[in-house]
């Protein structure tokens, strides 16, 4: 079973450093790259949805499909059309907080995202339009060794494709093609086809870190094709997908590597009904299983998601055997499709909630595994708890995460401390293992929530002046105008008429949070964000 904490312990794998302090600078940098980049790429995947290492050697799983641009519309950090937009800005890893000896060589490792591009695909998936956001440039630097890697994403103009991007990677000053991704609709079958072309830069990267990933150090001479049959969704209610390997020496050959049938249902919170998966070995089907998703309001406090896995003996799928189940109990709905993504999903939830509403609600989640179909024999493998906090100019929460061994003993514990300085430009998530004196890593986000006025501040726009006190707002130079106070969820919570140029509006009855004051006079409106 995969380690669930992989998605959040971005820096823990750095503990395994093993290099000679007397080595030359390039040799040190190469060794640092070998150890650091797998963790870095995992975080790039979590924060942007760009699964660089997963694309290098793909297998048809729900996680791989979701990593393709546009095929994870439920992820709040990449959603568009909401009142608030959030973009990852950077990640810092404090190597010295993990190991002082290695920290003297590696220093602070920083991953920065910049120059975001946004593309709306000219099609719909399951009746939903798809907008893709991704950074044009991702840089990985060490405070002591300088540049460790640079990834450049280029959007190509291609009238025959829904999406056409190239990625280049620079390692040790050598720039090479990383991969190419083209998504287009097949004019004969009308299926959406995503083509992945593996570049020389990806092959060099894999040789560098392949041993760390627990696989061979050389990639096969294959490119890849993922086919998504939209017409099948209309006729069977299932979205069929297939993964093929395309030999570079025989580009007309398609080697089957995986099939999936995804049943979607957007009538409730859980968009997945089931996923049927077929695995291949050397082009021959070898394994068949099905994952069933069921969500129920078990009690007034508990919403329970169960993911039951059944295995079939052969391709006829005439009978099945129960294999395993995960039971995820949560106090409110959180977008989760795999138990491995549970912890990161809660982090995404808190960041999105903080940006959209200015506050965070208390939250609890428990993940259990069951080895019997009745779910009578369960073992707890994770607990997540969210404790909110709110001050005059700062909002946030502490996310406590515990993982457990098979015998029920505590395996690992850490806090994720989320903080938004509402009058500034960034939100941060600090990773603090139990007993640590300082964060081992931090992620920063930018959002259009920021710029709200807080205590002892004022804002001036087009002659209008608004200042904030603990219990209300002073408005000057407004003229005879109407006003409304709107929450970030779009609901109007107060309103009225301003008689004269100056007015005082009480906000004492409003819950703590971020609001927008809208002042309208002579058909023109001005708005100001403020923190209660």
N, C-alpha and C positions, 0 to 999 in steps of 0.2 A: 504494500500500500504506500502510495506517495506520501511524503511528509507534508502535512497541511501547513506547517509554518513556513514552507518555502516562500510563499507569497509575501511574507512580511519581514522575514529576517534577512534583509538584503545584505547586511554586512557580516552576518555570523559566519558565512563560509570563508571569510577572509582569514579566520583563525588558522587555517591550514597552510599559511605561508611557509615555504621552505626554500630559502635561497641564501647564497653567501654574500655577506655584507661587503666583501672585498671584490665582488664582480664588477665588471665595467658597467657604465651607465646604461648602454643599450641592452646589455644582458639583464641588468636589474629591471629595466623597464619591461622587457619581454616577459620576464618571470612574473612581474606585477600584473601585466596584461593577462597572462594565463590564469592567474588566480582570481583577479578582480572581475574581469569582463563577464563571466557567467552570471554573477550576482547582479551586475549592472544591467545586462540584457533582460534579466527577469524583471527588474524594476521598470525598464522601458516598456516591457509588455504590459505590466500592471497599470502603468500610468497613462499610456497612449494607445494600447491595443496592438502595437506593432511587435509581433512575436518573431524577432529576427532568427533566433536559434531554432524555433519551431518550424519556420519556413524552410530552414536548411535541410531538414530531414523529416518531412511531414508524415503524420499518420492520421487517418480519418477518425477523429474524436470530436466531441462537442466543443472542447477547448480549442482545437485547431480551426474549426469552422468559425467560431466566434472571433478568432484573431484576424480573419480576412476583413479588410475594410468594408464597412457597411452591413456586416452580418451579426452585429451585436447592438441593435437599436435600443436595448433596455439599459445599457450602461450609462448612468447619470453623468459621469465625468465627460462623456463624449456626446451627450445628447445636445440637440439644438432645438430652437423654437421655444425654449423655456424662458421665464422672465430673467433668469440669471445664467450666465455662461461661466464655466470654470475651465481653466487650462493649466496643466502642469507647467511649472516654470523651471524648477531645478531640483536636484537631489544631492545632498552632501553626505559622505560617509566618513566618520571620524575613526580612522584606523587605529590611532593611538589609544582611543578609549577602549578598543578591543584588545590590543596587544601593544604595549609601549615600545617594545623592540622593533617590531615591524613598522609601527607608526612613524618612527624616526626616518624610515626610508620612503614609505608611501605617503606620509602626511595626510592631508584631507583630500579625498577623492570626490570630485564634483561632476555631476551629469547635468548639463544645461540644455533646455529645449527653447528654440527661438524661431521666429518668422513663420508662424502658423499659416497654413493654407486650408481653405474650406472648399469642398466640392459636393454638389448635389447630383446624385446619380439619376440619369434620365429613365428610371424605371421604378417600380414598386415591388417590395418583397412582402408577401402576405398582406397586401393591401396598404402597406405603409411606405411612405417616401423615405429615402435614405440620404442623409448628409454625412460626409466623412470629413473629419478634422485631423490633421497631422502636422507636426513641425517639419519645416524644411531643413533644419539643421539640428543635430544632436552632437554635443561635444562632451568628451570624457577627459578630465584633466586631473593630475596629481599636483598638490601644492609644492612638492619637492622635485618631481621628475618631469613636470610639464605635461604635454599632450599624450594621452594614452590611446585615444581613438577619436575619430570624427566621422560621423555618418551624415551624408548629404542626400536629401530626398528631392527629386526633380519631377515635376509634373509635365508630361509631354502632351502636346496638342495632337490629338488623334480623333478625327471625325468618326472613325469606325469603332471606337471603343468607349465604354462607359467610364473607364478609369485606366490610365496608362502612366505608371510611375517607374522611375529608375532610382536605385540606391547605390551610392558609392561609399567606400570605407577607406579611411586613411589610417594605417598602422606604421609606426616608426618612419613617418614621412613618406611612405609609399602608398600612393592612391590607386585603387583598383575597383572595378565594378563589383558590387556586393550582390545585388539581385535585381531582376526586373519583374514587375507585376502588371499584368494587363487583364482587365475584366471587360468582356464583350458578350453580346448576345449572338449565339449561333443562328445564322439566317435560315438554316434548314430545320433544326430541331427546336429553335427558340429557347434553348437552355442557356443560362448564364454560365460562361466558362471563365475561370480564373487561371491564368497561365503564370507559373513561377519559373523564371529562368535563373539558374544559379550561376553567379559570376565567379571569376578567379579570386576576388577578394573574399568571398564566402568560403571558398576552399582553403585559402590561406588561414583564415580565422579558425576554421574547424580543425586544421592541423595543429594550430596553436593551443586550442583549449579542448580538443576532443577527449584527451585522457581524463580531464577533470569532469567531463560530462558522463563518464562511464561508458563510452562507446568507442568505436574505432576512430583513429585519428585522421582517416581519409574518407571524404564523401564519395558516394557512388557517382558515376558519370551519368546522372539523370537530371532532367528538368521535370516539372510536375504540372498536372492539369487537374483542376477541381471542376466538376460539372454539376450544376444545380438546375434540376428540371422543373421550371415553374409550371409548365403545363401539367405535370404529374400532380401538382398540388390541387389543380382544378378538378381533376378526374377522380382521384383516390382519396383526397384529404391529407395525403402525406407529401412531404417535400423530399423527393429522392435526390441523393447526392452520391457522387462517385469520385474517387481519387485514382489517378493513373500516374505511373512513372513513364517518362518519355526519354529513351536513350539518346544521348547527344549524337551518337554515331548513326542512329536510325530514327530520325524525328517523326516519321510516319507511324511508328510502332507505339502502341499504348499497352502498358503492362498494368493489369488491375492490381490495386493496392488496398482498396477499401470501399465499402458501400455503406450508405446510411439512409434510413427512412425516418424523417422527422415529422411528427404530428404536432401541429401548432394550434393553440386555442387562446385567442386574445380577449375572450369574454370575461376572464377573471384576472387575478393577480399573476398566476403562474402561466406563462405563455407556452410551456412545453407539456404535452400529454405523455409522449414516449419518444424514445430514440432507439431504433433498431440498428445494430452494427454488425457488419461482416468483415472479418479480418482475413488477409491473404498472406501467403508465403510462397515466394517465387512464382507469383501469378496465379496461384491456386487457392480457392477459398478454404480456410482451415478452422475458423471459429465464428460462431454466431451467438449473439446475445441481445437482450432487450432491456432498456432502462425505463421503468415506469415512474412518472412523477405524479404525486397526489398531495394536495394541500387542503387542510381542514382547520376550521376554528375549533380546536379541541375543548378549550374552556374560554371564559370571558377574557382571560389574560394571555392565553397561549395559542399561537398559530403554529401548526405543525406541518412541515414538509417532509414527506417520505420519498426516498428514491430506492426502488426495489430493482435489483438486477437478477435476471433470469438467463440461463444458458440453454442453448439448443444442441442436440446431438449432431444434427446434419442440416443440409440446406433445405430439407423439406419442412423443417420447423414444426414437425407434427407434435412434439411434446417438449416440455421444458423442465428444468430443474432450478430451484431457488439457489442463488449463489451468495448474495449479500444484500444488506440494506443499510442505508443511512437515514437516521431520523434527526431532523433539524427543528428544534423547538425555539420559537422566537416570539417576542412580545409584540411585534408588529412586522408587516411584510417587508422583506429585504430581497432584492433581486439576486437569487442564487441559483446556479445550475449544476454546480459540482461542490462536494464537501471541501475540496482543496481550495476553493475560492471563497469560503465562508468568511474568514477573517478579513481578507481584503474587501469583500463586499460590505462589511460593516464600516470599514474605514471610508469607503466611497460614499456610503449612506450618510455618515456624519458630516463629511466635507460638503456634500450636496445640500444636506438639510441646513447646515450652518450658512451656506451661501444664499439659499433660496428664502430662508425664514429668519436668519439672524440669530436663531437659538437652536439648541439641540435638546431633544427629549430623552429621558432615561430609557435604557434599552437593555434587554437580556437575550442571549442566544446560547443554546446548548446543542452540541453535535454528538450523536451517539452512533455506534455501529452495532448491527444485529446480524447474527449468523443463522437465524431461523426465520421462516416465513411468518410466524405469528408475532415476531418481534418481542418474544418473551425473554430471550437471553441478550441483553443489551450491555454495552460497555461505553462509558463516557470517554470521549477522546478530546473534547474541547469545550471550553466555556468562554463567553465573551460578554463583558458588561460595560455599559456606557454611563458615565456620571457627568452630567452637564455642569458648566460653570458660566457665569455672566457678570461682567463688571461694566463700569461706565463706558469705557472705550475699547473693551476687549470681550470677546465671546469665545467659547470653546468647550471642550469636553476631554475627559480622560477615558480611553478605551483600554480596559484591562483584559488581557488574553492569557488563558492558561491552557496548556495541552497536557494530556495524561498518558501514562504507559498502559499496557494491556492489563496490569494488575491493579490499576486504579491510582497508583502513586503519581505525584506531580512530576511531570517531565520538564516543563519549561514555563516560565511566566515572564510577561513583559507588559509595559504600558505604552500606548500610542497616545501622545498628548497633542491634541488638535487646538490650535490657537489662531484667531483672526483678530488682527489689530484693525478695527473697522475704519479708522481714519487714514490708514496707509494703503499699501498696494498689494499685500501678500497675506496668504494664509499658510500656516506651517503645520506639519505633522512630525513630531519628534519620537523616535524609537528609543525607549529606555528599558533595558532588561532589568529584572528584579535585582536589587542590590547595586546597580550601577550608579556611579556618581554623576554621570553626564550622558547625554544622548549618544548612541553609536551611529545614528543616521538621522537625517531630516529631509523631508520632502516639502517643497514650496509650490503654492498655486497662486495664480492671478485670477481675479474675478471682477465683473462689473458691479458687484455689490459695494466695492470699496469707494471711498470718497464721501461717506456719510459724515455729517457733523456730529460731534460729541460735546461733552461738557466744556464750558469756557471757550467755545469756538463760535464763529459766525461765518456765513457765506453770503456773498453779494453777487447778484446776477441781474443784469438789465435794470438796475435801479432798485431791485427788491433786496431787502436785507432780512435775514433770518438768523436768530441766535437762540441757543438752547439753554434751559435751566433744568434743574432736577425734576421739576414738576410741570414744565410747559415750554411753549415756544413764543418768542417775541418776534412780531412781524412789523417791519417798518417800510414806508414808501410803497405800500401796496395799492393805495387808492381804494375805491369801492370795488370789492372783489368777492368772489366765492372761493371757498377753500374745501379741500377734502384731504383726509389722511388715509392712505392705502397701505395695507400690509404687503409684504413681498409675495404673498400667495394670490394677490389681486383683489382681495376683499376690502371694501371701503369700511373703515371702522369709526370714522367721525367725519363731520362736515358742517358747514354753516356759511354765514355771510359776514364779511369784514366791513364794518361801517367806518369810513374815515381812512386816514393813511396808516395808522398804527393800531395794533391789536395784540392781545395776549390770549393764547389758546392753551388751555390746560390739557396735559397728557397724563395726569396722575392716575387715571383709571385704566390706562392701556397696559397690557402685559409687557414685560421686558422683551425687547427685540429691535429689529430694524424696520423703519417705516419710510414712506414717501409722502411728503407734503406737496399737494398740487394747488397752486393759486391761479385762478382764472379771472381775467378782466378784459372786457371789450373783445371777447372771442379768442384771446391769446392766453396760453397756459405756460406756467413755469413750474418746475418740480425740484425739490430738494430732499435728499435722503437724510434721515437723522436716526440716532440711536436713543431708545428710551431706556 
